[in-house]
């Protein structure tokens, strides 16, 4: 077996650490049914892996400038909090085992999430995962949304590593594009989006779960 030489691993959060993409999608679907919003799955798919500002742009572009985005976003946010706050948001299989393996092996670990920092810190704290991360970089700490590489480059900078010495674990197309653009070694773990030919080309590998990622990184 080939030994993999690397210094750090940078994780996306939604859809990688937490099963939150599916949880959020379910809230969007519930809201769409309530208000008769058509084809909600189409803009939602395009919003996976981007920050709040870009999500708003995508929704307005799809439904029109008079779409009451702020009202609907606030309602879906309340719905999500009611369902999943307090440590109730499910973890993806193998996440604790992978994070433990990396820390025990002396690897540096960062988070690069498009979600706002306050929300990220709360979720990590509720799940008792903060102890695993040496750096946490969030969507409101950078200027550009994925697929721009800024968030991954900032995470590497905070860890004190060069980007080619770091793996990036992502589930979204924009996340893989951002990691590859920043010269990190991208691993795709598909969640709600299947791996496309582009993803296979950009990623070092595509793996079915974090369980396999742990074996891959050994």
Residue, then its C-alpha position, 0 to 999 in steps of 0.5 A: x500500500x502506498x503511504x500518503x504524505x501530507x501535512x493537513x486536511x481541510x474539511x467542508x462542513x455541510x454534507x461532509x461532517x454533518x448530514x445538513x444538506x439533506x436536512x436543509x433541503x427537507x426544510x426548503x421542500x416543506x416551505x415550498x409546499x406551504x407557499x406553492x414555490x415550484x421546482x425548489x430542487x433546481x435552485x437548491x442544487x445550485x446553492x450547495x457549497x456556496x455562501x449566503x450572499x450567493x444563495x440569495x443571488x441564485x434564488x433571485x435569478x431563478x424566481x425573479x427580483x420580486x421573490x421574497x427571499x429574506x422572508x422565506x430564508x428566515x422561515x426556513x432558518x427557524x424551521x431548521x433550528x427547531x428541528x436540529x439545534x442542541x446537537x440533533x443534527x446527524x453526523x455523517x458516518x465515520x466523521x469522529x473516527x476520521x478526525x480522531x485518526x488525523x489528530x492522533x497522527x499529528x496532522x493539522x485539521x481545518x474547516x472551510x465552510x461557506x456557512x457563517x462563523x457563528x452558526x459553524x461554531x455552534x454546530x461544532x460545539x453542540x457536536x463536541x467536535x471543536x476540539x479536533x480543529x486547529x483552524x475554522x474559516x467560514x463564509x463571512x470571513x472571506x470575500x469570495x464564495x466557492x468555487x473561488x479558492x480563497x477559503x481553502x487558501x486562508x485555511x492553509x495559511x492559518x494552519x501554516x501549510x502549503x496547499x499542495x501538502x493538504x487534502x480537501x474533503x468536499x461533497x459539492x461541485x463548487x467545493x471541489x472546484x475551489x480546492x483544485x483551483x487552490x492546488x489542494x488535493x481534493x477528495x470528493x465524498x458525494x452527498x446530494x450531488x453525484x460525481x460528474x466527469x469534471x469531478x473525477x478529473x479535478x479530484x484526486x479520488x472520489x470515495x463513498x464515505x468518510x470511512x473510506x477516506x480514513x482508509x485512503x489517508x492511512 
